[in-house]
Amino acid sequence: NYGPRSGGRGFSHYDAVKQVIRSINHGVGGVVTHHEIYPKNGHWNRTSKQINPDGSVREFTSTIKFLDNNRTIQIDIHLTKNGEKVSSQSNVWRRIK
């Protein structure tokens, strides 16, 4: 959805009823992704539902960790199917000066 050759637009807000951050992102390729972000066990968790232009759906769970005095963000992402992990990846972002 986002990367060096793509882009999109997003909107986020706080849902006071469910006590989560909701986010919806529209990618230039027609992919729409809905996220719910909430604190759990000292980190941020994210559930995502990605809807592709052909109507197919992919679901993800993620853990977002702030490490190294908040100089590093590690996002562990798991593609799920029927609640089971199908594949995983970790993205690590580091602040450099």
N, C-alpha and C positions, 0 to 999 in steps of 0.2 A: 504494500500500500504506500509506504514512504521509503525513499531511498535516494541514491544519487541521480536517478533518472526518472523520478516521479515526485509527486507532491499531493497536496490536498488541503482541505479545510476541516477544522474541528470546532466543537463547542463543548464546554464542560460546565457543570453546575453542581451544587451540593443539594442532595435530596435529604431534607430534614426528617422525613417520615422514616425512610430506610436507613438513614445515617450513613450514606455512601456518597462518593463523588461519582457522578454519571458523566460519561463523555461519549460523544458520537463524532466519528470522523468520516469524511467523504473523500475518497481517493480519486485522482484524475482518471483512473481506469474504470471507475464505476463501482469499486468496492466500498461498502459501507460497514463500519465496525462500531459496535456498541460496547462500552466498557463500564464496569462497576469497580470502583477502587475503595478499599477500606483497610483500616489498620487491624493487624492480627499478629500475635506473638512477637511484638517489637519490630515488625516490618510492615510493609504495605502489600496487600494482596490485590490481584486484579483478575476479574473474570471477563472474558471477551467473546463476542459472537461476531463473526465476520461473514457478511452476506455478499456473494459474488454476483456479477451481472447476470449470470445464467441461472440464478436462484439457489445455487448450492451454498451450503453453510458449513463453516468450520468454527470450532469452539476451542478456546485456549484458557488455561489458568496460568497465572504468573505470580512470582514473589519478587518484590522490589526491595532491595537492601541498600542502605546508605552505609558505607564502610569507610575506614581510614580517615576518621574525623570529617566525614561528609565530602571527602575529596574523590571518592569512587562510588559509582552506582552500579550494582550488579542486578540484572534482571534475568531471572530463570523462567523460561517460557516453555510450557508443555501443551502440545496439541493433544486434545482429548477426543475420544469417540465413545459414546455411551458411558461417559464417566471414567473411562480408562485412558491412561497416558499412551499415546501412540508414538510420539517423538518429542525430543526436548532440544533446547538450545539455550546458551547463556550469552547475554550481551553485557559487556563491561565497558563503562564509560569512566574515564579518568580525567580529572582536572590537571592541566599542565600549564606551567608558566613559562 
